[in-house]
Amino acid sequence: MSLEKILSIAQKPGLYKLVTQTRGGFIAESLIDGKRISANLRSNVSLLSEIAVYTLTEEVPLREVFKKIKNKENGGQTSVGHKDSKDALEEYFFEVLPEYDEDRVYVSDIKKIIKWYNLLQKNDLLEDLEETTNDEEE
């Protein structure tokens, strides 16, 4: 499953997998506990494939940031947790993406990215990062 089917829903913890669309919204399944929820079209929903991280020169798609973390961690969980100190999180993210814009990327954003990466890794959804890039190049 690619990031096009993974959602972040405001006011809901974790990430969700898009199951199906309905007339008034959609049904999504939590990657944390597998429970399904219905959300209406007014819900504040973000597709992970549409999210990017500010750098000093451009916006880097979240997919690329996840790939850099995956390479750094050899496909495993991150060496820092989303609850670690502000300094530890910023230092880790600087190793992953040295050119990130420190004025526009907040610690709360870094926490989310690390939390999301670990959740995707736990659910074996990071393999699609490589496949999606290969498809785009063809």
DRENLUMKOL-176411 format. One record per residue (C-alpha): y, z, x; residue number from 0; residue in one letter. Coordinates in pm, whole numbers, plus 32768, in hexadecimal, padded with zeros to 4 digits. Each point is the difference from the previous one (the first is absolute). Example, Ala and Ser with C-alpha at 12.3 -4.5 7.8 and 13.67 -1.06 7.14 Angstrom:
2
R_v_w_u_minu_gudo
R_7E3E_830C_84CE_0_A $
R_8158_7FBE_8089_1_S $
***
This chain:
138
R_v_w_u_minu_gudo
R_8000_8000_8000_0_M $
R_8153_7FA1_808A_1_S $
R_8145_80C4_7FEF_2_L $
R_806B_7F20_7EDD_3_E $
R_7F21_80D3_7F1E_4_K $
R_8064_8157_808B_5_I $
R_811B_80B6_7F4D_6_L $
R_80E1_8127_8035_7_S $
R_8071_8095_7EB6_8_I $
R_8133_80E1_7FF4_9_A $
R_7FB8_8166_7F94_10_Q $
R_7E89_7FD0_8046_11_K $
R_7F55_8075_813F_12_P $
R_7F49_7F13_80E9_13_G $
R_7FB8_7E90_7FD1_14_L $
R_7F63_7F3E_7EE5_15_Y $
R_7F28_7ECB_7FE7_16_K $
R_8068_7F09_7EF0_17_L $
R_7EDC_7FDE_7F0E_18_V $
R_808F_7F24_7EEF_19_T $
R_8140_7FA3_7F52_20_Q $
R_803E_8052_7E94_21_T $
R_8104_7F86_7F0A_22_R $
R_80E5_8127_8041_23_G $
R_7FAF_804C_816B_24_G $
R_7EC4_802C_80CC_25_F $
R_7ED4_80DB_804B_26_I $
R_7FE7_808E_8161_27_A $
R_7EF7_80CF_80B1_28_E $
R_805B_8117_80F1_29_S $
R_7F84_7FDB_8166_30_L $
R_7FFC_817B_8019_31_I $
R_7F19_805F_7EE3_32_D $
R_7FA0_7EBA_7F50_33_G $
R_80A6_8064_7EB7_34_K $
R_809A_7EE7_7F38_35_R $
R_815B_800F_7F6F_36_I $
R_80C8_7F15_7F27_37_S $
R_8166_7FB8_805C_38_A $
R_8106_7F49_7F37_39_N $
R_80EA_7EF4_807E_40_L $
R_811A_80FE_8024_41_R $
R_7F43_80C4_810A_42_S $
R_8097_7FE8_8159_43_N $
R_7EE5_7F4B_80B6_44_V $
R_7FFE_7F6B_815E_45_S $
R_7EFC_7F13_808C_46_L $
R_7FAE_805D_8166_47_L $
R_800E_7E8E_8059_48_S $
R_8172_7FFD_7FA1_49_E $
R_8069_812F_80D0_50_I $
R_809E_7FD5_8158_51_A $
R_8082_80EA_810E_52_V $
R_815C_7FD9_8090_53_Y $
R_801B_7FB9_8174_54_T $
R_8134_7FC0_80D1_55_L $
R_7FD2_7E86_7FE0_56_T $
R_7F36_7FBA_7EC3_57_E $
R_7F26_808E_7EEF_58_E $
R_7E92_8022_8062_59_V $
R_7F03_7FE2_7EE3_60_P $
R_7F36_813C_7FC2_61_L $
R_7EC3_7F35_8044_62_R $
R_8077_7FCD_816A_63_E $
R_8051_8172_8028_64_V $
R_7EA3_805A_7F81_65_F $
R_7F6A_7F0A_80F9_66_K $
R_80C0_80A3_811E_67_K $
R_7F88_8159_7F95_68_I $
R_7E9B_7F7E_7FDF_69_K $
R_800D_7F6E_8160_70_N $
R_8092_8143_808D_71_K $
R_7EF4_80D4_7F57_72_E $
R_7EDE_7F0A_803A_73_N $
R_7FCA_7FE6_7E88_74_G $
R_7FEE_8178_7FC8_75_G $
R_80DD_8102_7F57_76_Q $
R_8157_8044_8098_77_T $
R_801A_8102_8115_78_S $
R_811F_80A7_7F43_79_V $
R_7FF8_8071_7E99_80_G $
R_810D_7FC7_7EFB_81_H $
R_8044_8179_8002_82_K $
R_8047_8012_8177_83_D $
R_815B_8055_8083_84_S $
R_8127_7F12_7FE5_85_K $
R_8004_7FD0_817B_86_D $
R_7E8A_7FB6_8013_87_A $
R_8019_7F01_7EE6_88_L $
R_812E_7F50_8097_89_E $
R_7F60_7FF8_8159_90_E $
R_7EBD_7F6E_7F71_91_Y $
R_80BA_7EF9_7F36_92_F $
R_80D0_7FA2_812E_93_F $
R_7EB9_7FBB_80BD_94_E $
R_7F87_7F25_7EE1_95_V $
R_8147_7F4A_7FB8_96_L $
R_80F6_803E_811F_97_P $
R_8114_7F2C_7F65_98_E $
R_8008_80B1_7EAB_99_Y $
R_815C_8053_7F81_100_D $
R_801D_817B_8018_101_E $
R_8133_8000_7F1D_102_D $
R_7F52_7F50_7EDF_103_R $
R_7E96_8072_8024_104_V $
R_7FED_816D_7F9F_105_Y $
R_7EF4_80FF_8057_106_V $
R_7F95_7FF8_7E91_107_S $
R_7FBB_7E89_8029_108_D $
R_7F32_803F_813B_109_I $
R_7F39_810E_7F48_110_K $
R_7FB4_7F0B_7EE6_111_K $
R_7F95_7EED_80EF_112_I $
R_7F15_80EA_80BB_113_I $
R_7F76_808F_7EBB_114_K $
R_7FCA_7EA2_7F72_115_W $
R_7F5F_7F80_813F_116_Y $
R_7F09_8122_8006_117_N $
R_7FAF_7FCE_7E8F_118_L $
R_7FC2_7E8B_8032_119_L $
R_7F2F_8048_8137_120_Q $
R_7F31_8103_7F44_121_K $
R_7FBB_7F00_7EED_122_N $
R_7FAB_7EE7_80FA_123_D $
R_8120_7F28_7F87_124_L $
R_8096_7FB5_8157_125_L $
R_7F08_7EEB_8056_126_E $
R_80C5_7F19_7F1B_127_D $
R_8131_8016_80E1_128_L $
R_7F5C_7F16_80FC_129_E $
R_7F75_7F15_7EF7_130_E $
R_814F_7FDC_7F4F_131_T $
R_80AF_7FA2_8142_132_T $
R_7EF7_7EFC_8051_133_N $
R_8022_7F6A_7EA4_134_D $
R_8179_7FE9_8025_135_E $
R_7FE1_7F4E_814F_136_E $
R_7F1A_7EF1_7F75_137_E $
***
